[in-house]
Amino acid sequence: MKPTITVFINPKCGPCLRLKEWLKKNDIHFIEKDIVNDEKVAKEFSEAGGQYTPTTLIEFGEEKHRVIGANVAKLERILEVTQV
């Protein structure tokens, strides 16, 4: 079972663009949610306590992780653990 990865982004955010490039380069499937151009997503982000982009949510069964910023090292550690 693969994790569900959701990335909340601002389309003009440099770290968001770099994170998306890294995910695509590493062939990691993710759901992109634009908090600027989609009011429903902005509300979802706010209600979940989101403040900064990118914010990545990783769910693997009952295990859940939140990564703030384009912290690739942290994402790698989490994904290595969840893909074992």
C-alpha positions as CSV (number, residue, x, y, z in Angstrom):
1,M,0.0,0.0,0.0
2,K,1.4,3.4,-1.0
3,P,0.9,6.5,1.1
4,T,-1.5,9.3,0.1
5,I,0.5,12.5,-0.3
6,T,-1.3,15.8,-0.4
7,V,0.6,19.1,-1.0
8,F,-1.0,22.4,-0.2
9,I,0.7,25.0,-2.4
10,N,0.7,28.7,-3.3
11,P,1.4,28.8,-7.1
12,K,3.9,31.7,-6.7
13,C,5.8,30.1,-3.8
14,G,9.4,29.2,-4.8
15,P,9.7,26.3,-2.3
16,C,6.4,24.9,-3.5
17,L,7.6,24.8,-7.0
18,R,10.9,23.1,-6.0
19,L,9.0,20.6,-3.9
20,K,6.7,19.7,-6.8
21,E,9.7,19.3,-9.1
22,W,11.4,17.0,-6.5
23,L,8.3,14.9,-6.2
24,K,7.9,14.6,-9.9
25,K,11.6,13.8,-10.5
26,N,11.4,11.0,-7.9
27,D,8.1,9.7,-9.5
28,I,6.2,10.2,-6.3
29,H,2.4,10.6,-6.9
30,F,0.8,13.5,-5.0
31,I,-2.4,15.4,-4.9
32,E,-1.8,19.2,-5.4
33,K,-4.1,21.6,-3.7
34,D,-3.9,25.3,-4.6
35,I,-4.8,27.5,-1.6
36,V,-4.8,30.7,-3.6
37,N,-7.1,29.9,-6.6
38,D,-9.5,27.5,-4.8
39,E,-11.6,28.9,-2.0
40,K,-12.7,25.4,-0.8
41,V,-9.0,24.3,-0.6
42,A,-8.1,27.6,1.2
43,K,-10.8,26.9,3.8
44,E,-9.7,23.2,4.2
45,F,-6.1,24.4,4.7
46,S,-7.1,27.0,7.3
47,E,-9.4,24.6,9.2
48,A,-6.5,22.0,9.3
49,G,-4.4,24.7,11.0
50,G,-2.3,25.4,7.9
51,Q,-0.3,28.6,7.9
52,Y,2.7,28.1,5.5
53,T,3.2,26.6,2.1
54,P,4.1,24.1,1.1
55,T,2.5,21.9,3.6
56,T,2.6,18.2,2.9
57,L,0.3,15.7,4.5
58,I,1.3,12.0,4.2
59,E,-1.1,9.3,5.3
60,F,-0.3,5.6,5.4
61,G,-3.1,3.7,7.0
62,E,-3.4,5.1,10.5
63,E,0.0,6.8,10.3
64,K,-0.1,10.5,9.5
65,H,2.7,13.0,9.0
66,R,2.7,16.8,8.4
67,V,5.8,18.4,6.8
68,I,5.9,22.2,6.7
69,G,8.1,23.7,4.0
70,A,10.1,22.0,1.3
71,N,12.0,19.7,3.8
72,V,13.1,17.0,1.3
73,A,15.3,15.3,3.9
74,K,12.3,14.8,6.2
75,L,10.1,13.7,3.4
76,E,12.7,11.1,2.4
77,R,12.9,9.7,5.9
78,I,9.1,9.5,6.2
79,L,8.6,7.9,2.8
80,E,11.4,5.4,3.5
81,V,9.6,4.3,6.7
82,T,6.1,4.1,5.1
83,Q,7.2,2.3,2.0
84,V,8.9,-0.6,3.9
